Amino acid sequence: MSTTGLYQLTEEHDAIRAAVREIAERAIEPFAAEVDAESRYPIEAQKALTAAGFHATHIPEAYGGEGADAIATCIVIEEVARVDMSASLIPAVNKLGSMPIILSASEELKQKVLPSIAEGRAMISYGLSEREAGSDAAAMRTRARRDGDTWVLNGTKAWITNSGVSEWYTVMAVTDPEKRANGISAFVVHRDDPGFAVGPKERKMGIKGSPTCELYFTDCTIPADRIIGEPGTGFKTALRTLDFTRPTIGAQAVGVAQGALDAAVSYARERKQFGRAVTDFQGVQFMLADMSMQIEAARHLVYVAAARGESGDDTDLGRLCAAAKAFASDVAMKVTTDAVQLFGGAGYTQDFPVERMMRDAKITQIYEGTNQIQRLVIARSLLK
Ligand SMILES: Cc1cc2nc3c(=O)[nH]c(=O)nc-3n(C[C@H](O)[C@H](O)[C@H](O)COP(=O)(O)OP(=O)(O)OC[C@H]3O[C@@H](n4cnc5c(N)ncnc54)[C@H](O)[C@@H]3O)c2cc1C
């Protein structure tokens, strides 16, 4: 196996982590419980991240962005998720929505969209899934047909993160039904485009601060030059995007798990039963040790996968990114569940953050491809 893309954290990475942690603890964490309880958008987080330039660090300098590498972007997402998973979807989905453009759009389209995201004037969402086409995304039914100097879109996308708050939407639609996956194209839609509408918010188990809605396209008409790349290349672009963004879901998972472990350590230190701190019991110590081990292993795998994408060496990229996403999210589910356990009855109440973290962690096993789909990707790579 090639070792290209193995990583070395730099002083700059450490400085980014320290800066984001300070912002997260000061300007994001105090609102996290309220954002969850009221299912409201974490606007304070958006403002704080944007003011510090951490809302979309991955955008290249040529388009007014920070040009941060993939590990730096993971660190930003991880540190925000440590205090509030919903807020971590701001940098994460800005990357997800814009990667198709960065990877495959014309220079004109890049110049049109990317600076507005880099400057924090706009956010961008990613519209691939449909109600009847989730894991089997190529079975999508949203259509786009060329009409003179325009493309006209019809259909519905489902479960689209940050819809309503995003100005831009990367949307995959069928342009040639005969060709199935090779007949899908990618487009950029603006929320003011005629025929575009956002549906009501889904009522969810977790990440309640991040709006998830349907997108409706009813003869939605966009200029012809808003296609990303050539007609028929949209599905490839959509899948290639996931190779660069699955590590960011891994980073979210590592972050929420770390937040839960930190909370569990500080609670268990203070909690006394049988006349002593519960941390005196080896049963508790071993749980904490396991949580710490699993998080550390997940963090390294996430950084290795991110570094492989950054290296330009695609060898094994899909397998590593799928492994990072699936492993880290399985760890997040286990660690947050164990954190609730370590809090005892208190962990089951909304007086402490761990019940929110456990609910939030669950989505990392589902979106950007369920963990069953990640395992399919890994197995296909092994068996090809
Ligand atoms: C909160 C939230 C936010 C989301 N954000 C976005 C977004 O921003 N953009 C976007 O495009 N999508 C988004 N999604 C959609 C998400 O990516 C899909 O829900 C996910 O890919 C699974 O698709 P599905 O829900 O249709 O499940 P299904 O495909 O119906 O799967 C049902 C079950 O069958 C299993 N399964 C399916 N096929 C196989 C197989 N071949 N082998 C083994 N098991 C299989 C699945 O793992 C799952 O357990 C979001 C979803 C949620 C809930």
The ligand as an SDF file (V2000), in Angstrom:
LIG
                    3D

 53 58  0  0  0  0  0  0  0  0999 V2000
  -30.2940   15.0270    8.6460 C   0  0  0  0  0  0  0  0  0  0  0  0
  -29.9640   14.6010    7.2450 C   0  0  0  0  0  0  0  0  0  0  0  0
  -29.2060   15.4350    6.4360 C   0  0  0  0  0  0  0  0  0  0  0  0
  -28.9190   15.0540    5.1230 C   0  0  0  0  0  0  0  0  0  0  0  0
  -28.2490   15.9310    4.2980 N   0  0  0  0  0  0  0  0  0  0  0  0
  -28.1320   15.6470    2.9780 C   0  0  0  0  0  0  0  0  0  0  0  0
  -27.6180   16.6390    2.0770 C   0  0  0  0  0  0  0  0  0  0  0  0
  -27.2230   17.7390    2.4790 O   0  0  0  0  0  0  0  0  0  0  0  0
  -27.5820   16.3410    0.7580 N   0  0  0  0  0  0  0  0  0  0  0  0
  -28.0060   15.1390    0.2740 C   0  0  0  0  0  0  0  0  0  0  0  0
  -27.9410   14.9470   -0.9290 O   0  0  0  0  0  0  0  0  0  0  0  0
  -28.5000   14.1670    1.1030 N   0  0  0  0  0  0  0  0  0  0  0  0
  -28.5770   14.4170    2.4410 C   0  0  0  0  0  0  0  0  0  0  0  0
  -29.1130   13.4670    3.2980 N   0  0  0  0  0  0  0  0  0  0  0  0
  -29.5540   12.1960    2.7620 C   0  0  0  0  0  0  0  0  0  0  0  0
  -28.6680   11.0260    3.1980 C   0  0  0  0  0  0  0  0  0  0  0  0
  -27.4350   11.0770    2.5470 O   0  0  0  0  0  0  0  0  0  0  0  0
  -29.4620    9.7210    2.9210 C   0  0  0  0  0  0  0  0  0  0  0  0
  -30.5200    9.6820    3.8710 O   0  0  0  0  0  0  0  0  0  0  0  0
  -28.5830    8.4970    3.0330 C   0  0  0  0  0  0  0  0  0  0  0  0
  -27.6600    8.4470    1.9670 O   0  0  0  0  0  0  0  0  0  0  0  0
  -29.4000    7.1850    3.0500 C   0  0  0  0  0  0  0  0  0  0  0  0
  -30.3520    7.1570    2.0550 O   0  0  0  0  0  0  0  0  0  0  0  0
  -31.8630    6.7300    2.4330 P   0  0  0  0  0  0  0  0  0  0  0  0
  -32.2570    7.6200    3.5730 O   0  0  0  0  0  0  0  0  0  0  0  0
  -32.6990    6.7750    1.2230 O   0  0  0  0  0  0  0  0  0  0  0  0
  -31.7340    5.2860    3.0040 O   0  0  0  0  0  0  0  0  0  0  0  0
  -31.9550    3.9450    2.1460 P   0  0  0  0  0  0  0  0  0  0  0  0
  -31.0710    3.9880    0.9530 O   0  0  0  0  0  0  0  0  0  0  0  0
  -33.4180    3.7670    1.9350 O   0  0  0  0  0  0  0  0  0  0  0  0
  -31.4210    2.8460    3.1280 O   0  0  0  0  0  0  0  0  0  0  0  0
  -32.2400    2.1600    4.0810 C   0  0  0  0  0  0  0  0  0  0  0  0
  -31.3600    1.1280    4.7830 C   0  0  0  0  0  0  0  0  0  0  0  0
  -30.9210    0.1500    3.8070 O   0  0  0  0  0  0  0  0  0  0  0  0
  -29.5100    0.0830    3.8100 C   0  0  0  0  0  0  0  0  0  0  0  0
  -29.0420   -0.1620    2.4520 N   0  0  0  0  0  0  0  0  0  0  0  0
  -29.4140    0.4620    1.3050 C   0  0  0  0  0  0  0  0  0  0  0  0
  -28.7740   -0.0460    0.2560 N   0  0  0  0  0  0  0  0  0  0  0  0
  -27.9460   -1.0050    0.7390 C   0  0  0  0  0  0  0  0  0  0  0  0
  -27.0040   -1.9010    0.1470 C   0  0  0  0  0  0  0  0  0  0  0  0
  -26.7580   -1.8920   -1.1660 N   0  0  0  0  0  0  0  0  0  0  0  0
  -26.3400   -2.7650    0.9640 N   0  0  0  0  0  0  0  0  0  0  0  0
  -26.5540   -2.7690    2.3020 C   0  0  0  0  0  0  0  0  0  0  0  0
  -27.4330   -1.9440    2.9150 N   0  0  0  0  0  0  0  0  0  0  0  0
  -28.1080   -1.0800    2.1470 C   0  0  0  0  0  0  0  0  0  0  0  0
  -29.0360    1.4360    4.3170 C   0  0  0  0  0  0  0  0  0  0  0  0
  -27.7170    1.3660    4.8500 O   0  0  0  0  0  0  0  0  0  0  0  0
  -30.0870    1.7250    5.3750 C   0  0  0  0  0  0  0  0  0  0  0  0
  -29.7450    1.0780    6.5760 O   0  0  0  0  0  0  0  0  0  0  0  0
  -29.3590   13.8080    4.6320 C   0  0  0  0  0  0  0  0  0  0  0  0
  -30.1020   12.9570    5.4730 C   0  0  0  0  0  0  0  0  0  0  0  0
  -30.4090   13.3500    6.7480 C   0  0  0  0  0  0  0  0  0  0  0  0
  -31.2530   12.4430    7.6100 C   0  0  0  0  0  0  0  0  0  0  0  0
  1  2  1  0
  2  3  1  0
  2 52  2  0
  3  4  2  0
  4  5  1  0
  4 50  1  0
  5  6  2  0
  6  7  1  0
  6 13  1  0
  7  8  2  0
  7  9  1  0
  9 10  1  0
 10 11  2  0
 10 12  1  0
 12 13  2  0
 13 14  1  0
 14 15  1  0
 14 50  1  0
 15 16  1  0
 16 17  1  0
 16 18  1  0
 18 19  1  0
 18 20  1  0
 20 21  1  0
 20 22  1  0
 22 23  1  0
 23 24  1  0
 24 25  2  0
 24 26  1  0
 24 27  1  0
 27 28  1  0
 28 29  2  0
 28 30  1  0
 28 31  1  0
 31 32  1  0
 32 33  1  0
 33 34  1  0
 33 48  1  0
 34 35  1  0
 35 36  1  0
 35 46  1  0
 36 37  1  0
 36 45  1  0
 37 38  2  0
 38 39  1  0
 39 40  1  0
 39 45  2  0
 40 41  1  0
 40 42  2  0
 42 43  1  0
 43 44  2  0
 44 45  1  0
 46 47  1  0
 46 48  1  0
 48 49  1  0
 50 51  2  0
 51 52  1  0
 52 53  1  0
M  END
$$$$
